[in-house]
Amino acid sequence: MLKPPEHQVAGHQARDGRLGPLVDGSGLFYKPLQSDDRGANELAFYTSFSSEPRIPTRIRSFFPGFHGTQLLRASDGSGLHPHLILDDLFAGLRLPSVIDLKIGSRTWFPSAPEDYFRKCLAKDRKSTSALLGFRISGLQVNDEDCKWRPSHDEVRRFNAKDVCRILRRFVSSDPASECEPNCAFASAVYGGAEGVLAQLLELKAWFEEQTLFHFYSASILVSYDNDDSEDGRRPNRARVRLVDFAHVLDGNGVIDHNFLGGLCSLIKFISNILKDPDDISNLNAL
């Protein structure tokens, strides 16, 4: 039975009579195609990306698997609506902690209409996008005892110091506390050969070379499972995935410096946390 995804932290949600994505509980995520050019653009990207032979196999693992489209009853009750069929990125995670990071200092695409350009520019300047090259769009931290999920209004007000603090709280054992984050899970989530930093560095190496696509207003989802692993340690299974491709353009042989710059900025923040989880001087320097 299809239902709204429990762990969606940003974007349109299939609640209160609104059109939004659904999951089937068996590993698939159904994203409604937007009725304007954005829907056609996102479908075109997935179709092109899935058949592009120049995409390295390892890089494909950072993108949701694409399984075509299907007409489904829309969550807003408007009848049948085309949906993208994608992998459910949180399938198999019992207590997923998730943070959605919109990458790029500019979220508008070059040919954007004037009203859209002004809307995006205002958001980029009001948020941390213009300053840091990325912004937090939403997050939740799951634990056996509680769930910490800042409201949409709180997230919209995050400044640069907040972003630094939130990235530390995201890997802390008591994220809801107003005390200084303890970064108890920083090495397990951000560090190691398969941790978030290593995965981000893999993406960076590709973006330093790839000229196939330019990703505007796309996001990186970082998640980990706060469930106890078999050896009693937690958390485990850190995942980095790219999502939201309604504004991907042809790269025309040019490196995507907008996305790459934001990615490098995020890498610096994560690296600083790993270098000294207890050092809050980075907060004071912002």
VENKA-V987953 format. One record per pair of residues at least 4 apart in sequence whose C-alpha atoms are under 7 Angstrom apart, sorted by the first residue. I is the first residue (numbers start at 1). GAP is how many residues later the second one is. Records with the same first field share a line. If there is no record, write none. Layout:
BEGIN
I->GAP  GAP
END
This chain:
BEGIN
1->23
2->20  21  22
3->19  20  21
4->10  17  18  19
5->17  18
9->91  129  130  131
10->90  127  128
12->8
13->5  6  7  8
14->4  5  6  7  61
17->58  59  60
18->57  58
19->55  56  57
20->11  12  55
21->9  10  11
22->7  8  9
23->5  6  7
24->4  5
27->60  61  64
28->57  58  59  60
29->56  57  58  59
30->53  54  55  56
31->52  53  54
32->49  50  51  52
33->6  49  50  51
34->4  5
35->4
37->4
38->4  208  209
39->4  207
40->4
41->4  205  206
42->4  203  204
43->4
44->4
45->4  200  203
46->4  20
47->4
48->4
55->4  5
56->4
57->4
62->178  179  180
63->178  179  180
64->22  23  25
65->21  22
66->19  20  21
67->18  19
68->16  17
69->13  14  15  16
70->12  13  14  15
71->9  10  11  12
72->8  9  10  11
73->6  7  8
74->4  5  6  7
93->132
94->131  133
95->47  48  130  131  132
96->46  127  128  129  130
97->43  44  45  126  127  128  129
98->41  42  43  123  124  125  126
99->39  40  41  122  123  124
100->36  37  38  39  119  120  121  122
101->33  34  35  36  118  119  120
102->32  33  34  35  115  116  117  118
103->30  31  32  114  115  116  117  156  159  160
104->25  29  30  154  155  157  158
105->19  24  25  27  28  29  153  157
106->18  23  24  152
107->13  109  110
108->4  9  12  108  109
109->107  138
112->4  5
113->4
114->4
115->4
116->4
117->4
118->4
119->4
120->4
121->4
122->4
123->4
124->4  5  6
125->4  5
127->8  29  31  32
128->4  6  7  31  32
129->4  5  6
132->130  133
133->128  129  132
134->128
136->19
137->18
138->14  17
139->10  11
140->7  8  9
141->6  7  8  29
142->4  5  6  84
143->4  83
148->27  28
150->4  5
151->4
152->4
153->4
154->4
158->4  5
159->4
160->4  126
161->4  122  125
162->4
163->4
164->4  119
165->4
166->4
168->4  13  15
169->6  12  14
170->5
171->12  13  14  15
172->9  10  11  12  13
173->9  11
175->6
183->94
185->4  50
186->4  5  88
187->4  5  87
188->4  47
189->6  7  35  49
190->5  6  7  80
191->4  5  6  83
193->5
194->4  5
195->4  43
196->4  42  43  44
197->4  70  73
198->4
199->4  41
200->4  67
201->4
202->4
203->4
204->4  56  59
205->4
206->4
207->49  53
208->47
209->46
210->45
211->40  41  42  43  44  45
212->38  39  40  41
213->35  36  37  38
214->34  35  36  37  42
215->32  33  34  44
216->31  32
217->30
218->25  26  27
219->23  24  25
220->20  21  22  23
221->19  20  21
222->17  18  19
223->15  16  17
224->11  12  13  14  15
225->10  11  12
226->8  9  10
227->7  8
228->4  5  6  7
229->4  5  7
251->4
256->4
257->4
258->4
259->4
260->4
261->4
262->4
263->4
264->4
265->4
266->4
267->4
268->4
269->4
270->4
271->4
272->4
273->4
280->4
281->4
282->4
END
